[in-house]
Amino acid sequence: MLNQGLTLTLAGMATVFCFLVLLVLVMSVSSRIILRFARDEEPVLSVSKRRNSDPEISVAIAAAAAAAKKKGKL
C-alpha cells in the first residue's frame, strides 16, 4: 500500500515537472516570435519632456487641476 502511494506521488510529480518544462519552452518560443514581428514604436513623451510645450497651456492645466481639487473632484 505504501509502495503504491509512493509510485503515484512520483508519477504525479513527474507529470507536473514535464508540464512546467513544456510551459517554459512554449513561452520562450512565443516570446521570441512576438518580439520578432513586433513593431518598434516611438515612446510617447510626457508633457514635461516635450520641446514645443506652451507655457500658457501648462498654466491653464494647473489652474483647472487646482479648481477641481478645490471642489473635491480630484
Contacts in CASP RR format, 6 or more apart in sequence:
PFRMAT RR
TARGET T0000
AUTHOR 0000-0000-0000
METHOD contacts of the structure
MODEL  1
MLNQGLTLTLAGMATVFCFLVLLVLVMSVSSRIILRFARDEEPVLSVSKR
RNSDPEISVAIAAAAAAAKKKGKL
47 53 0 8 1.000
47 58 0 8 1.000
65 74 0 8 1.000
68 74 0 8 1.000
END
